[in-house]
Amino acid sequence: MESQVRGGTRWKRFAVVMVPSVAATAAIGVALAQGALAASFSVSGQSFKVTAKSLHGEGFAQYGALDQGYTMTGQKALHPVAVSAFKSATIQKMCQSVVTPDLPVIGDVTLRLEAGDSSDKDKQVQADRLYIDVEDLQADAVFHNIDIGVAAKDASKGPGMKGNGEQANPFGFAQQADSADLTDVKQTAWATTAGTFKLSGLHMSLHKGSGPDIECY
């Protein structure tokens, strides 16, 4: 079975539906039994943008969660997210950017990271046990052998829930697939974790200012 999705999805609204209004706590023991090794941490007050020409992921699962962190003024904050998890992923032409706003005298400064700009898969970005906490996603997507509506703790095609203090309901809505292919990816995320993350052809640069001409989009 294949499911193809075109256009954008407002994952923030989607995540709000999936996450109960009461505080949700992951079943850590279940997650570790499924092989999830990613640690939970407090996210910064800055989301970041990511683009990719293509992403091929094996062992896909997605479920709702809450990222706990801070605002840029140090206040505590919660961010509803859709956690996209892959047992392994290959990413072509990845770009990641984050803006530090309003620095004294300088103004906005954008940190931009690029890697994997090659048609050779061995020279693309490689990751395993990859978790991306997504707020907004736009892409063309094809999912192979997809199951929609499984309980998050039973999404066994993926690498398992993060565990380790993650705020997610193990009995909440999730979806899974044997594999996923995304093209022309644009997303805003709060966190990324991975067991390994290989960045071939890495280029990191700082730019004065912000906006679509400087950021990844």
C-alpha positions as CSV (number, residue, x, y, z in Angstrom):
1,M,0.0,0.0,0.0
2,E,1.3,3.5,-0.8
3,S,-0.1,6.8,0.3
4,Q,1.0,10.0,-1.4
5,V,0.6,13.4,0.1
6,R,1.2,16.7,-1.7
7,G,1.4,20.2,-0.3
8,G,1.7,21.5,3.3
9,T,0.4,20.3,6.6
10,R,0.0,22.5,9.7
11,W,1.7,20.0,12.1
12,K,1.2,22.4,15.0
13,R,-2.6,22.0,14.8
14,F,-2.2,18.3,14.1
15,A,0.0,17.8,17.2
16,V,-2.5,19.7,19.4
17,V,-5.2,17.2,18.4
18,M,-2.9,14.2,19.2
19,V,-1.7,15.5,22.6
20,P,-4.1,15.3,25.5
21,S,-4.8,18.5,27.4
22,V,-3.5,16.9,30.6
23,A,0.2,16.4,31.2
24,A,1.3,13.3,29.2
25,T,4.2,11.1,30.2
26,A,5.8,8.5,28.0
27,A,6.0,4.9,29.1
28,I,9.8,4.9,29.4
29,G,10.2,1.2,30.0
30,V,8.2,0.4,26.8
31,A,10.2,2.8,24.7
32,L,13.5,1.4,25.9
33,A,12.3,-2.1,25.2
34,Q,11.5,-1.0,21.6
35,G,15.1,0.2,21.3
36,A,14.6,4.0,21.6
37,L,17.9,5.6,22.8
38,A,17.3,9.3,22.1
39,A,17.3,11.4,25.2
40,S,14.8,14.1,26.1
41,F,16.1,17.6,26.8
42,S,14.8,21.2,27.3
43,V,14.6,22.9,24.0
44,S,15.9,26.4,23.4
45,G,13.7,29.5,22.7
46,Q,14.6,29.3,19.0
47,S,13.0,27.0,16.5
48,F,15.0,26.3,13.3
49,K,14.3,25.7,9.6
50,V,15.3,22.7,7.6
51,T,15.1,22.0,3.9
52,A,16.1,19.0,1.9
53,K,15.9,18.0,-1.8
54,S,14.9,14.5,-0.7
55,L,14.7,12.3,2.3
56,H,14.4,8.5,2.2
57,G,13.6,7.0,5.6
58,E,13.3,3.3,6.6
59,G,11.2,2.3,9.6
60,F,8.9,5.5,9.9
61,A,6.7,6.4,12.8
62,Q,5.0,9.6,13.9
63,Y,3.3,10.6,17.1
64,G,2.3,13.7,19.1
65,A,4.4,15.1,22.0
66,L,5.1,18.3,24.0
67,D,8.6,19.8,23.9
68,Q,9.4,21.6,27.2
69,G,11.9,24.5,27.0
70,Y,12.3,28.2,27.3
71,T,11.5,31.5,25.6
72,M,14.3,33.8,24.6
73,T,13.8,35.7,27.8
74,G,14.2,32.6,30.0
75,Q,10.5,31.8,30.7
76,K,9.4,28.2,30.6
77,A,7.4,27.2,27.5
78,L,5.7,24.1,26.0
79,H,5.6,23.5,22.3
80,P,3.2,20.9,20.7
81,V,5.1,18.9,18.1
82,A,4.7,15.9,15.8
83,V,7.7,13.6,16.3
84,S,8.8,12.1,13.0
85,A,11.0,9.0,13.8
86,F,13.1,6.9,11.4
87,K,15.2,3.8,12.0
88,S,17.5,5.2,9.3
89,A,17.4,8.1,6.9
90,T,19.3,9.3,3.9
91,I,19.0,13.1,3.1
92,Q,20.1,14.8,0.0
93,K,21.0,18.5,0.0
94,M,20.1,19.4,3.6
95,C,20.1,22.9,4.8
96,Q,19.5,24.0,8.4
97,S,19.2,27.6,9.6
98,V,18.5,29.4,12.9
99,V,18.3,33.1,13.6
100,T,19.6,34.8,16.7
101,P,17.6,38.0,16.8
102,D,18.5,41.5,17.9
103,L,22.1,41.2,18.9
104,P,23.5,44.5,20.2
105,V,24.8,46.7,17.4
106,I,24.7,43.8,14.9
107,G,21.0,43.0,14.8
108,D,19.9,39.5,13.5
109,V,22.5,36.9,12.9
110,T,21.7,33.7,11.0
111,L,23.6,30.4,11.5
112,R,23.3,28.3,8.3
113,L,24.5,24.7,7.9
114,E,24.6,22.8,4.6
115,A,25.6,19.2,3.9
116,G,25.0,16.2,1.6
117,D,24.8,18.1,-1.7
118,S,25.6,15.1,-3.9
119,S,23.8,12.6,-6.1
120,D,26.0,9.9,-4.6
121,K,24.1,8.4,-1.7
122,D,27.3,7.6,0.1
123,K,28.1,11.3,0.2
124,Q,24.6,12.4,1.4
125,V,23.6,13.0,5.0
126,Q,23.1,9.6,6.8
127,A,21.3,9.2,10.2
128,D,20.1,6.3,12.3
129,R,17.5,6.4,15.1
130,L,16.5,9.9,13.9
131,Y,13.8,11.9,15.7
132,I,12.6,15.3,14.4
133,D,10.2,17.3,16.6
134,V,8.3,19.1,13.9
135,E,6.0,22.2,14.2
136,D,5.3,22.7,10.5
137,L,6.1,20.6,7.4
138,Q,5.7,21.1,3.7
139,A,6.7,18.3,1.3
140,D,5.6,15.8,-1.4
141,A,5.5,12.4,0.4
142,V,5.0,8.8,-0.4
143,F,4.5,6.3,2.5
144,H,4.9,2.5,1.8
145,N,2.7,0.1,3.8
146,I,1.3,2.8,6.0
147,D,-0.8,2.2,9.2
148,I,-2.8,5.3,10.4
149,G,-4.3,5.4,13.9
150,V,-2.1,2.9,15.8
151,A,-1.3,3.6,19.5
152,A,2.1,5.4,19.8
153,K,3.6,2.7,21.9
154,D,2.7,0.0,19.3
155,A,4.2,1.8,16.3
156,S,6.8,-1.0,15.9
157,K,7.8,-0.2,12.4
158,G,9.7,2.9,13.7
159,P,12.6,3.1,16.2
160,G,10.2,3.4,19.2
161,M,9.2,6.4,21.3
162,K,12.1,8.4,22.7
163,G,11.4,7.8,26.4
164,N,13.7,9.3,29.0
165,G,11.2,11.8,30.2
166,E,9.6,12.6,26.9
167,Q,6.1,14.2,27.3
168,A,4.0,12.0,25.0
169,N,1.0,9.7,25.5
170,P,2.0,6.1,24.6
171,F,-1.7,5.4,24.0
172,G,-2.3,8.4,21.7
173,F,-2.6,8.6,18.0
174,A,0.3,7.5,15.8
175,Q,1.0,6.4,12.3
176,Q,3.8,4.2,10.9
177,A,5.1,2.9,7.6
178,D,7.8,0.5,6.3
179,S,9.5,3.4,4.6
180,A,8.8,7.1,3.5
181,D,10.1,9.2,0.7
182,L,9.8,13.0,1.0
183,T,10.9,15.5,-1.7
184,D,11.2,19.3,-1.7
185,V,11.0,19.3,2.1
186,K,10.5,22.5,4.1
187,Q,10.0,22.3,7.9
188,T,10.2,24.2,11.1
189,A,11.4,22.1,14.1
190,W,12.2,22.5,17.8
191,A,14.6,19.6,18.2
192,T,16.5,16.8,16.4
193,T,18.2,13.8,18.0
194,A,19.9,10.8,16.4
195,G,22.0,7.8,17.3
196,T,24.5,8.8,14.6
197,F,24.4,11.8,12.2
198,K,26.9,11.8,9.4
199,L,27.2,15.2,7.6
200,S,29.2,14.7,4.3
201,G,30.5,18.0,2.8
202,L,29.5,20.0,5.8
203,H,29.6,23.8,5.4
204,M,28.6,26.0,8.4
205,S,28.5,29.8,8.0
206,L,27.3,32.9,9.9
207,H,25.4,35.7,8.1
208,K,24.3,39.1,9.2
209,G,20.5,39.6,8.9
210,S,17.7,37.1,8.3
211,G,15.0,36.4,5.8
212,P,14.4,33.9,3.0
213,D,17.5,35.0,1.0
214,I,19.7,34.2,4.0
215,E,17.9,31.4,5.8
216,C,17.1,28.0,4.2
217,Y,13.7,29.5,3.2
